[in-house]
Amino acid sequence: MFGLNFLFCLRQMICAFLLGVASNAAWAVDISFQSPSGNIRCDMSRDAPLAVRCDLGVERQSYTNRPESCDGVWGTSFGLGQTGTAQLICVTGADLTSEGRAVLPYGSRAILDGITCRSEPSGVICVNIAGNGFEVRRAQQRMF
């Protein structure tokens, strides 16, 4: 009844959960994954203010106007809660690393409490139950 995609994703999510909890002391990470290219790294958590955070390693970013209140890296980290709109995150700590992260294969999804992140050859798309989200890829990033 369930497709191989679902079973692989479920197996990856269980592995990602175990790896994520061990690697992130700031909050309990339930799902931790990266894109097959390793360019996009994401954490999904029930305990964090934003349920998903994705960091993108890019040469060119879409959002370049850093607010005065941001003393860190701007325009390459995106967050999303279960409701509300996507947000750009001012990162003052370390970026999410690819070390120990499970790979979310193209065409697969990570799902946690109403938020779905889908890995595609063009990038990662995360959407909440209200239909808001973000799409991150090397060439362009957008929030909707």
Summary of the structure (lengths in Angstrom):
residues: 144
radius of gyration: 14.2
end to end distance: 33.2
largest distance: 52.5
contacts: 435
relative contact order: 0.22
helix: 14%
strand: 32%
